[in-house]
Amino acid sequence: MSVKIVSIFPEVLGTYGDHGNARILAHLVRRSGEMPEVVTVSVNEAVPLDGDVYLLGGGEDGPQALAARRLREGSPLHQVVERGGAILAVCAGYQLLGRSFVAEGKTLPGLGLLPIESVPAPKRMVGEVLSEPLIGISQALMTGFENHGGMTILDDGAQPLARVRHGNGNGDDGYDGVIHASIIGTYLHGPVLARNPGLAQLLLARVGITVEPSAPHWKLHHERCQDQIASLWTSRHR
């Protein structure tokens, strides 16, 4: 079995190393005994419609606006969602999948695939995040780092990805990310799949791959969790 992993526009949506999520998934697919195919799509290329997992990362305002314009042409991701293809969208990629987002001081149309809107935040949200996943994955905590000037408002009834214990996530709602249809959105960098093996397992399970991450993968996750727990305890007891 071949698993096609599509990394979308990493030259403009890869400011914080989110293309690393493709490498993590490829490693796990090989570990499962199957064959990964990683396809890197540049901003001037068409997004293939036959992928299994699609990845979008973070980027600055101008690149985010460019990516949104390109992804509206032909609506490839709408077709991916219609057939149930899995999508992981991080930060700017997360925002542009909603109905609207703000870039360079302008409110711009998103792709409308997520029940969210993103607006300017009162201040830039930067730093480590510790959260509790609200979905069934094989880890009790999630970690990552955030760096975004927007905040995201979920529609009533939308399912957040995680409850934030330290950091900001979506903004002032106490949550990070959203899960909707075949899409997972989050503000977590790291890359998020390097820091959170259970989330990587979930993505691959959606395309029929069952795999146990390696001991070093879990070790990195536990180390980051312990670092964040220690930091949170210290900040509360000063």
Backbone as a ProteinNet text record, in pm:
[ID]
protein_1_A
[PRIMARY]
MSVKIVSIFPEVLGTYGDHGNARILAHLVRRSGEMPEVVTVSVNEAVPLDGDVYLLGGGEDGPQALAARRLREGSPLHQVVERGGAILAVCAGYQLLGRSFVAEGKTLPGLGLLPIESVPAPKRMVGEVLSEPLIGISQALMTGFENHGGMTILDDGAQPLARVRHGNGNGDDGYDGVIHASIIGTYLHGPVLARNPGLAQLLLARVGITVEPSAPHWKLHHERCQDQIASLWTSRHR
[TERTIARY]
84.6	0	88	53.8	125.2	37.2	97.9	26.8	83	-2	41.3	20.7	132.1	132.9	162.8	71.2	83.2	112.6	230.8	270.2	243.1	151.1	101	177.4	240.2	305.4	402.7	493.3	581.4	674.1	696.4	783	716.6	582	512	439.6	408.6	343.4	436.6	559.7	656.9	750.3	702.2	787.7	845.6	768.7	811.5	843	883.4	926.6	814.7	693.6	580.6	589.3	676.7	697.3	751.2	807.9	854.3	743.3	618.7	507.7	502.2	538.6	541	647.3	761.8	869.5	828.1	758.5	712.4	613.8	517.8	420.6	487	582.2	651.6	725.9	791.6	862.8	766.2	650.4	554.1	493.4	469.2	417.2	517.2	645	748.4	752.4	737.4	740.6	623.8	513.2	397	415.3	519.8	543	490.3	431.3	380.1	477.8	445.1	534.9	480.1	553.4	507.3	548.2	465.3	498.6	474	581	567.7	571.6	466.1	455.9	457.9	557.6	568.2	515.4	410.4	344.1	385.4	447	484.6	363	375.4	261.2	216.1	299.4	262.5	218.3	203.9	163.2	21.6	-43.4	-177.6	-169.1	-263.3	-270.2	-330.2	-261	-316.6	-439.7	-531.5	-657	-658.4	-550.8	-550.3	-465.1	-436.5	-356.8	-437.5	-366.2	-430.6	-434.1	-319.7	-310.8	-253.6	-317.2	-274.7	-229.9	-119.6	-60.4	-43.6	-89.3	-66.8	-1.2	93.9	166.2	144.6	234.5	224.3	300.3	262.9	330.3	293.7	364.7	336.7	214.4	172	47	43.1	145.9	146.9	142	231.1	225.9	94.1	35.8	-93.5	-201.2	-204.6	-303.4	-282.4	-156.8	-125.2	-172.6	-143.7	-184.8	-336.3	-407.8	-554.1	-606.1	-547.8	-590.2	-567.7	-451.2	-418.8	-510.9	-546	-628.9	-776.2	-814.1	-951.3	-965	-855.3	-859.2	-884.9	-1000.7	-1034.2	-1080	-1071	-1118.2	-1069.2	-938.8	-892	-921.2	-908.3	-928.8	-1076	-1165.4	-1307.2	-1332.1	-1266.9	-1282.2	-1218.6	-1105.8	-1041.2	-1133.5	-1195.5	-1285.2	-1408.8	-1459.9	-1579.1	-1556.6	-1434.5	-1407.7	-1347.2	-1335.7	-1291.3	-1142.3	-1063.3	-919.2	-884.9	-783.7	-745.7	-660.9	-687.8	-613.5	-569.4	-441.5	-389.3	-347.3	-406	-377.5	-327.2	-210.8	-145	-137.5	-175.7	-158	-219.5	-138.6	-194.1	-277.5	-233.6	-311	-445.3	-448	-571.5	-665.3	-613.2	-696.9	-757.5	-678.2	-727.6	-830.6	-845.9	-951.3	-1086.4	-1087.8	-1213.1	-1282.4	-1387	-1462.5	-1385.3	-1308.1	-1232.3	-1116	-1016.2	-900.4	-848.4	-759.6	-705	-556.9	-517.5	-376.8	-345.4	-234.4	-190.5	-300	-373.6	-476.1	-608.3	-623.9	-746.7	-813.9	-945.7	-1021.6	-1037.6	-989.2	-987.2	-1073.3	-1129.3	-1209.5	-1121.4	-1164.1	-1097.2	-1165.7	-1134.8	-1191.9	-1328.5	-1365.9	-1497.1	-1512.3	-1401.7	-1407.3	-1419.3	-1390.6	-1400.4	-1500.9	-1573	-1672	-1606.5	-1517.5	-1440.1	-1423.2	-1391.2	-1345.6	-1225.8	-1128.1	-1009.1	-1001.3	-970.3	-966.3	-836.3	-799.6	-676.5	-687.9	-580.1	-575.3	-529.3	-565.6	-520.8	-369	-300.6	-154.9	-109	15.2	68.3	81.5	45.8	47.3	168.5	265	392.7	431.4	479.6	531.2	485	521.4	486.6	340.9	282.5	142.6	135.9	58.6	27.8	-123.8	-174.6	-319.6	-358.7	-488.7	-544.7	-632	-599.7	-679.5	-822.6	-915.9	-1057.5	-1106.3	-1012	-1042.3	-970.7	-1010.6	-952.1	-819.5	-709.3	-576.3	-495.5	-384.3	-308.7	-211.1	-256.5	-175.8	-269.8	-232	-318.2	-294.8	-178.4	-142.9	-89.8	-102.8	-44.4	47.1	156.3	247.7	280.9	329.8	373.3	407.4	447	466.1	382.8	342.1	257.7	326.4	292.2	340.4	242.3	140.9	38	-22	-59.5	-117.8	-268.7	-327.8	-473	-531.3	-658.3	-730.4	-846.7	-886	-985.1	-1109.8	-1224.4	-1354.2	-1427.2	-1462.3	-1534	-1684	-1755.5	-1901.3	-1953.9	-2072.2	-2136.8	-2150.9	-2112.6	-2124.1	-2003.9	-1907.9	-1787	-1701.2	-1629.5	-1550.3	-1406.2	-1361.8	-1219.4	-1132	-1006.4	-910.7	-866.3	-839.3	-781.6	-819.3	-816.8	-837	-700.6	-677.6	-546.9	-528.2	-414.5	-376.7	-269.5	-189.2	-84.5	-65	-69.4	-59	-191.9	-209.4	-327.9	-413.5	-353.2	-433	-519.5	-648.4	-738.6	-746.4	-724.4	-735.7	-795.3	-918.7	-976.2	-1083.4	-1095.5	-1199.2	-1149.1	-1017	-962.3	-932.3	-941.9	-920	-816.7	-768.4	-684.4	-746.4	-747.5	-782.1	-929.1	-954.5	-1089.3	-1078.4	-1180.3	-1192.9	-1326.1	-1321.5	-1444.4	-1430.8	-1527.6	-1522.5	-1388	-1312.2	-1183.5	-1065.4	-1092.8	-989.4	-957	-828	-780.4	-705.5	-748.1	-680.1	-620.7	-505.1	-437.8	-341.9	-307.3	-203.1	-66.5	-57	66.1	170.8	288.5	406.9	492.9	605.7	693.4	793.4	767.1	634.8	537.7	410.1	311.8	312.5	339.5	338	465.1	572.8	693.3	671.1	601.2	577.2	461.1	372.8	249.6	224.5	288	274.1	130.7	49.2	-89.6	-169	-138	-206.4	-164.7	-37	10	-58	-72.5	-142.9	-285.7	-352.2	-490.8	-501.8	-413.8	-417.2	-400.7	-304.8	-280.7	-392	-451.3	-563.9	-679.2	-692.1	-799.8	-780.1	-657.3	-632.4	-596.4	-632.2	-618.3	-483.9	-399.2	-266.2	-263.4	-231.1	-214.5	-66.5	-15.1	127.9	153.4	256.3	300.1	427.1	425.5	546.7	660.7	783.6	901.6	919.4	1002.5	1031.9	1091.9	1185.7	1237	1129.4	1034.7	923.7	843.3	809	735.6	820.9	951.6	1041	1041.5	1048.6	1043.5	912.5	803.2	673.3	671.7	715.9	713.5	805.9	921.2	1012.9	950.3	885.7	822.2	707.7	632.4	524.1	579.1	683.8	741	798.2	861.9	914.1	801.2	690.7	579.2	510.2	497.3	437.6	522.9	654.5	744.9	736	729.5	718.9	587.7	480	349.4	347.4	405	408.9	489.1	603.2	687.4	615.7	547.9	479.9	366.5	305.4	194.1	239.4	366.3	415.3	523.6	533.1	629.4	579.7
-119.2	0	124	220.8	347	454.7	538.3	648.1	778.7	857.1	981.5	1098.2	1162	1273.3	1400.1	1494.9	1614.6	1735.3	1793.2	1913	2033.5	2118.9	2227	2356.9	2407.4	2537.7	2560.6	2468	2489.1	2608.6	2656.4	2773.6	2901	2901.2	3017.3	2984.4	2856.5	2813.2	2718.6	2764.6	2680.4	2760.6	2875.1	2966.5	2901.1	2814.1	2757.2	2608	2564.3	2425.6	2324.4	2369	2276.5	2169.7	2190.8	2084.9	1958.2	1973	1856.5	1757.5	1803.1	1710.1	1603.3	1640.1	1541.7	1435.4	1477.8	1382.6	1286.8	1338.5	1252.5	1147.7	1191	1096.1	991.9	1035.6	940.5	835.6	880.8	788.1	686.1	732.9	642.8	546.3	592.8	502.5	390.8	426.9	323.8	229.1	284.1	201.2	101.7	139.5	50.4	-62.4	-49.9	-150.4	-112	7.7	54.2	153.9	201.4	288.1	430.5	530.3	668.3	731.1	820.1	904.2	1048.4	1125.5	1265.5	1353.6	1430	1521	1663.9	1740.1	1880.1	1966.5	2042.1	2123.5	2269	2326.8	2467.6	2554.3	2681.8	2771.7	2792	2759.3	2773.8	2642.3	2539.7	2408.8	2375.2	2286.9	2241.3	2140.1	2147.4	2052.3	1921.8	1810.8	1683.2	1644.1	1577.2	1541.4	1398.9	1324.1	1182.5	1153.6	1254.9	1233.6	1169.1	1119.7	1061.9	1161.5	1227.2	1326.3	1455	1567.3	1698.3	1783.7	1857	1934.5	2080.4	2171.6	2314.3	2367.2	2461.2	2513.9	2661.9	2721.6	2862.5	2951.4	3079	3174.1	3316.3	3410.6	3551.3	3596.2	3721.2	3770.2	3761.1	3815.7	3814.4	3674.5	3584	3446	3375.8	3405.3	3345	3387.6	3516.7	3567.3	3504.5	3491.6	3428.8	3283.8	3210.5	3069.7	3057	3144.5	3139.9	3163.9	3261.8	3289.2	3168.2	3108	2993.1	2874.1	2855.9	2741.4	2763.2	2886.8	2911.8	2877.1	2876.4	2846.3	2696.4	2666	2525.6	2451.1	2512.8	2454.7	2311.8	2286.9	2148.2	2090.8	2171.8	2117.1	2088.4	2159.5	2125.4	1984.8	1954.6	1821.9	1714.9	1749.4	1656.5	1624.8	1728.5	1708.7	1629.2	1656.2	1584.5	1434.2	1394.5	1249.7	1196	1281.3	1234.7	1233.9	1302	1309.2	1382.8	1337.5	1396.7	1522	1627.3	1752	1794	1830.6	1893.4	2034.3	2134.4	2273.8	2344.5	2408.4	2470.9	2622.1	2697.1	2842	2913.6	2973.1	3042.6	2948.5	2823.7	2725.2	2697.7	2696.7	2680.6	2797.8	2919.1	3037.6	3043.7	3015.1	3033.3	2928.7	2823.9	2726.3	2770.5	2876.9	2929.7	3020.4	3089.5	3178.1	3306	3356	3478.8	3486.7	3566.9	3591.9	3730.5	3782.6	3915.5	3905	3969.3	3972	4111.1	4165.4	4298.8	4402.9	4389.3	4486.4	4473.7	4369.5	4352.6	4220.9	4223.3	4100.1	4033.3	3910	3838.1	3712.3	3670.1	3547.4	3424	3333.1	3204.6	3104.4	2977.1	2873.8	2826.4	2861.1	2822.8	2675.6	2608.8	2465.5	2439	2539.5	2525.7	2626	2589.5	2678.5	2779.4	2860.7	2954.8	3086.3	3191.2	3317.7	3362.7	3424.2	3470.7	3622.2	3685.9	3832	3872.2	4001	4043.1	4023.7	3978.6	3963.7	4094.5	4117.7	4239.3	4250	4136.9	4134.3	4005.4	4003.4	3883.6	3770.9	3652.1	3536.2	3450.4	3450.2	3384.5	3301.6	3180.3	3100.3	2956.3	2883.3	2741.6	2724.5	2614.5	2582.4	2441.3	2426.5	2295.3	2282.5	2173.9	2157.6	2012.1	1991.7	1858	1826	1721.4	1689.3	1652.2	1696.1	1666.6	1559.6	1485.4	1374.7	1250.7	1136.5	1012.4	981.2	1027.4	992.9	937.6	873	798.6	887.1	1003.8	1090.8	1183.5	1216.7	1298.3	1447.6	1483.7	1624.2	1646.1	1769.2	1808.9	1928	1934.2	2047.3	2103.5	2226.9	2293.2	2436.5	2512.3	2654.9	2733.5	2852.5	2937	3069.3	3128.5	3261.6	3316.9	3387.3	3437.6	3567.6	3653.4	3781.9	3783.7	3670.9	3661.7	3567.9	3580.8	3488.2	3430.3	3309.5	3237.2	3211.4	3243.8	3228.6	3111.4	3013.2	2895	2920.8	2869.3	2875	2795.8	2832.6	2754.7	2609.6	2519.3	2377.3	2317.1	2401.1	2347	2276.8	2173.6	2091.1	2137.3	2194.6	2230.3	2105.8	2124.2	2014.3	1985.9	2092.1	2073.8	2189.8	2162.4	2265.5	2316.4	2445.4	2503.7	2516.8	2467.5	2482.4	2588.2	2610.5	2713.4	2764.4	2895.7	2954.6	3013.4	3031.7	3099.6	3013.5	2949.1	2873.5	2965.6	2936.1	3014.9	3161.2	3188.6	3325.9	3329.5	3380	3396.2	3293.6	3186.6	3087.8	2972.1	2967.6	2860.5	2732.6	2736.9	2616.4	2641.9	2532.5	2540.5	2456.2	2513	2435.1	2400.1	2316.8	2268.8	2137.5	2054.7	1932.4	1941.6	1929.1	1941.2	1854.8	1766.4	1673.5	1600.2	1606.3	1534.9	1627.6	1745.8	1847.1	1861.8	1871.5	1909.3	2040.4	2143.1	2271.3	2299.4	2364.3	2394.1	2510.4	2576.5	2679.3	2622.8	2495	2438.8	2408.2	2468	2434.1	2338.5	2296.7	2214.4	2124.5	2063.2	2051	1974.1	2000.2	1944.3	1792.1	1728.5	1582	1522	1599.3	1552.8	1553.6	1653.9	1666.3	1580.6	1541.1	1474.2	1348.6	1237.2	1113	1065.2	1089	1043.9	1112.9	1238.7	1311.5	1256.3	1223	1161.7	1026.2	949	821.4	840.9	941.8	968.1	1001	1086.4	1122.1	998.7	914.1	795.8	692.9	685.3	592.6	629.4	759.2	804	756.1	716.3	663.8	515.7	452.3	307.7	255.4	341.8	299.3	292.9	176.9	159.1	145.9	230.6	230.3	277.2	222.3	267.4	349.5	477.7	558.6	497.5	532.2	475.6	531.2	463.3	509.4	650.6	685.5	823.5	927.9	893.1	983.9	1012	906.4	924.4	995.2	968.2	1033	1184.8	1228.8	1372.4	1432	1362.4	1411.5	1427.7	1324.9	1330.4	1439.3	1457	1562.2	1699.5	1724.1	1854.1	1875.3	1771.3	1783	1817.5	1749	1774.4	1915.3	1961	2097.9	2197.9	2176.3	2269	2263.1	2144	2130.1	2201.5	2185.5	2252.7	2404.6	2452.5	2596.3	2650.9	2576.6	2619.7	2623.6	2521.5	2517.5	2636.1	2664.5	2774.2	2908.1	2928.5	3058.6	3078.1	2968.1	2980.5	2993.1	2965.2	2966	3068.1	3166.6	3273.7	3365.6
0	0	0	-85.6	-88.9	-25.9	56.6	121.9	68.8	4.6	-58.2	37.7	75.1	168.9	89.3	91.7	9	98.1	80.9	154.2	64.6	107.2	22.6	46.2	-57.2	-60.4	57.2	86.9	202.3	188.1	62.7	47.6	97.4	108.7	164.3	294.5	316.5	440.3	515	537.4	606.1	693.5	741.7	817.9	942.8	1005.6	1134.4	1125.1	1007.8	993	986.5	949.5	949.5	840.8	740.4	640.6	707.9	827	902.4	932	932.6	955.1	846.1	724.3	615.9	642.4	693.6	723	834.2	934.4	1043.8	991.4	911.4	858.5	769.3	686.5	599.8	682	789.2	877.6	937.7	983.1	1046.6	946.4	825.1	722.2	694.3	680.1	660.8	779.9	899.5	1021.1	1023	959.8	955.5	853.9	769.6	666.8	530.9	520.2	392	329.6	211.4	136.6	130.5	183.4	172	38.8	-9.3	-124	-81.6	-64.8	-24	-148.1	-167.9	-281.5	-227.7	-267.2	-227	-340.6	-312.5	-414.7	-397.1	-498.2	-490.5	-519.6	-485.6	-496.4	-640.5	-737.3	-878.5	-942.2	-860.6	-911.7	-866.4	-940.4	-904	-789.7	-699.1	-588.2	-639.7	-623.8	-670.4	-589.4	-653.8	-588.5	-536.1	-559	-523.1	-399.4	-319.5	-199	-87.7	12	130	246	272.1	379.2	321.1	352.4	304.7	423	404.1	513.1	472.3	558.9	541.1	667.4	651.1	765.4	785.4	863	897.7	800.9	797.4	710.4	747.9	693.4	719.6	638.2	660.7	602.1	449.7	384.2	238.1	180.8	224.8	177.5	208.9	326.5	360.9	261.7	229.1	133.8	-4.4	-46.5	-174.7	-176.3	-68.5	-61.5	-70.3	-1.3	-5.7	-147.2	-216.4	-353.8	-443.6	-430.3	-515.7	-486.1	-358.6	-322.4	-354.5	-380.3	-427.1	-575.1	-647.1	-790.9	-811.8	-861.8	-885	-761.6	-644.5	-517.3	-494	-504.1	-487.5	-349.9	-245.1	-110.8	-82.6	-148.3	-135.6	-191.5	-301.3	-359.9	-270.5	-207.2	-114.2	2.4	59.7	173.8	132.3	15.4	-32.4	-39.8	-72.7	-79.5	49.6	153.2	283.8	306.3	220.8	241.2	369.8	439.8	568.5	547.2	625	616.6	756.6	769.3	890	851.9	917.6	886.3	1011.2	1000.4	1114.7	1094.7	1197	1205.1	1084.2	996.4	879.5	794.4	780.4	705.9	769.8	901	978.4	952.4	963.1	943.6	804	702.3	565.1	524.8	602.5	574.4	629.9	711	762.7	663.3	712.2	622	589.5	686.6	663.7	759.7	721.4	806.4	772.6	855.9	834.9	801.8	692.8	652.4	599.5	645.1	604.1	622.3	733.7	769	696.5	613.6	537.2	573.3	578.7	596.6	460.8	451.3	324.3	333.5	221.4	223.6	236.7	322.5	330.8	239.3	260	173.4	220.6	344.3	394	426.5	451.6	483.3	632.5	714.6	859.3	914.9	1022.9	1083	1177.1	1121.4	1201.5	1125.9	1202.9	1148.4	1230.5	1166.4	1236.4	1226.6	1339.4	1351	1419.7	1411.5	1480.3	1631.6	1693	1838	1902.2	2028.6	2096.8	2104.4	2110.7	2111.8	2045.9	2000.9	1936.2	2039.1	1998.9	2087.4	2053.9	2144	2119.4	2242.3	2218.9	2329.7	2323.7	2426.5	2435.6	2477.1	2431.1	2461.2	2518.4	2624.4	2680.6	2682.4	2627.5	2619.3	2640.6	2661.2	2678	2556.9	2481.8	2362.8	2400.4	2318.7	2339.4	2243.1	2188.1	2097.6	2150.4	2102.4	2151.2	2086.1	2147.8	2099.1	2215.2	2184.4	2285.3	2362.8	2403.5	2488.6	2563.9	2687.2	2772.7	2753.6	2700	2681.3	2540.6	2494	2366.8	2390.2	2314	2325.8	2188.1	2189.4	2068.3	2101.9	2001	2024.9	1925.7	1968.3	1885	1856.4	1742.4	1706.8	1603	1650.9	1560.6	1613	1519.2	1553.9	1541.2	1505.8	1492.7	1596.6	1619.9	1706.7	1627.9	1663.3	1584.6	1667.6	1609.1	1675.7	1611.5	1693.3	1645.1	1648.3	1549.9	1552	1671.4	1718.1	1822.9	1777.8	1865.9	1835.5	1766.4	1722.3	1659.8	1764.6	1724	1815.6	1821.9	1935.6	1947.8	1950.3	1914	1919.5	2062.3	2139.9	2272.9	2364.4	2494.8	2596.9	2642	2633.8	2665	2816	2865.1	3005.2	3023.7	2921.3	2925.8	2784.2	2767.2	2634.5	2591.1	2461.1	2408.8	2317.7	2219.1	2123.5	2039.9	2031.1	1947.2	1988.8	2116	2164.3	2302	2314.2	2447.4	2481	2401.4	2431.3	2516.1	2544.3	2626.6	2551.4	2419.2	2340.4	2230.7	2173.1	2053.5	1944.6	1824.1	1707.2	1694.1	1593.9	1565.7	1489.7	1503.7	1422.3	1350.5	1219.6	1141.3	1017	998.1	884.6	886.9	779.1	773.7	802.1	861.7	883	1031.2	1060.7	1193.3	1179.2	1252.3	1253.1	1389.5	1392.9	1520.3	1500.9	1611.9	1608	1646.1	1674.4	1728.8	1621.7	1640.5	1562	1645.1	1587.8	1669.8	1598.2	1481.6	1419.4	1509.8	1494.5	1586.2	1586	1472.8	1469.9	1528	1533	1602.3	1752.3	1799.9	1943.7	1993.1	1903.7	1946	1863.9	1903	1826.4	1812.2	1917	1911.5	1802.9	1777	1670.2	1534.2	1519.9	1395.6	1374.2	1481.7	1471.4	1422.1	1476.6	1438.5	1289.9	1239.6	1098	1009.4	1045.9	963.4	978.1	1095.7	1113.2	1020.4	991.2	902.7	758.8	725	590.4	595.4	707.3	717.4	760.7	816.8	862	1014.6	1067.4	1211	1241.8	1331	1358.2	1500.4	1561.8	1693.5	1675.7	1714.3	1705.5	1785.6	1748.8	1813	1953.6	2033	2168.5	2171	2080	2080.3	2051.6	1967.7	1936.8	2063.9	2137	2261.8	2366.9	2366.9	2462.9	2442.6	2316.8	2288.2	2338.7	2313.4	2360.5	2512.3	2583.2	2730	2783.5	2720.9	2765.2	2750.3	2636.4	2614.9	2713.3	2740.9	2839	2976.4	3017.6	3150	3158.3	3051.8	3049.9	3069.3	3001.3	3009.8	3144.8	3200.2	3333.4	3437.4	3427.8	3520.2	3506.4	3382.1	3358.3	3412.8	3393.5	3442.3	3594.3	3658	3805	3858.6	3794.6	3839.7	3829	3715.4	3694.6	3794.9	3840.9	3935.4	4080.5	4107.7	4245.5	4270.1	4183.2	4205.7	4314.8
[MASK]
++++++++++++++++++++++++++++++++++++++++++++++++++++++++++++++++++++++++++++++++++++++++++++++++++++++++++++++++++++++++++++++++++++++++++++++++++++++++++++++++++++++++++++++++++++++++++++++++++++++++++++++++++++++++++++++++++++++++++++++

